[in-house]
């Protein structure tokens, strides 16, 4: 299993990253800002347009340190990959399964059913813990609909049917997620899910969390020898890590959505941490990103018991464990893919 080490987040917009010996050096307009030993890093996420030196990118690829470029607002730009060292037989099996409508749907329906069940449990847990602060009947109705949708998804035999079930259920879920926002409702609300660009503070925070989770999933898939660009449900598209998008579906509600809700409800994020552009797009500003990423790193270190393995591990290792389970399923070591079912 891959060790859970550290992620370096570079937020200062004028930063340039270079390699000095075995150290990552962050350079600003007035000289060196900081340096970190490369061997202690698992990922580097750069939110600067300045870029990085070829020497550093080559060292990251050689040492299997993930390097991802994002815009200052958190939109994914590119990811640096080294020579593919994964098992060629595993990737051949992956491509064959993804081209087979029946086999790919059998994995995709496990992922989507788990996503809907995890979404339902997010709602159920909220009604249990904060019943006096929300419209319980409305949230319970959405929860029941998600339960019904999960059963339908588990039986779906075609990808288009599965997408339809997931889309309708997601609409019900996001339709009541606003009830779970318990602080500063004038600044934080969720009327509908919007993106590209997000148009309010809550959608901006969710989009940022999904970008981070997507990078984690793509890195995890690469680490176990799978191709993150060829998915079982999301269609192939140049530059899109389709399998990473598939894998993160089951983790969105329990990993990303609950984290964002926690940041808002505990006032880690406040209205002054967001910026609205002339076009109407809303993004986390530099101070907001710092607070968000600090909390995200702490979240990744929290211990949970994995529902399938029954072992304790950090939240940050969940994408790697699920990638390993997916690889074992493709190899035929498991009869069916065991998705992450959170409680």
Secondary structure by P-SEA (a helix, b strand, c coil): cccbbbbbbbccccbbbbbcccbbbbbcccccccccccccccbbbbcccccccaaaaaaaaaacbbbbbbcccccccbbbbccccccaaaaaaaaaaaacaaaaaaaaaaaaaaaaaaaaaaaaaaaaccccccaaaaaaaaaaaaaaaaaaaaacccaaaaaaaaaaaaaaaaacccccccccccccccccccccccccaaaaaaaaaaaaaaaaaaaaaaaaccccccccccccccccaaaaaaaaccccccccaaaaaaaaaaccccccccccccccbbbbcaaaaaaaaaaaaaaaacccccccccccccccaaaaaaaaaaaaaaacccccccccccc
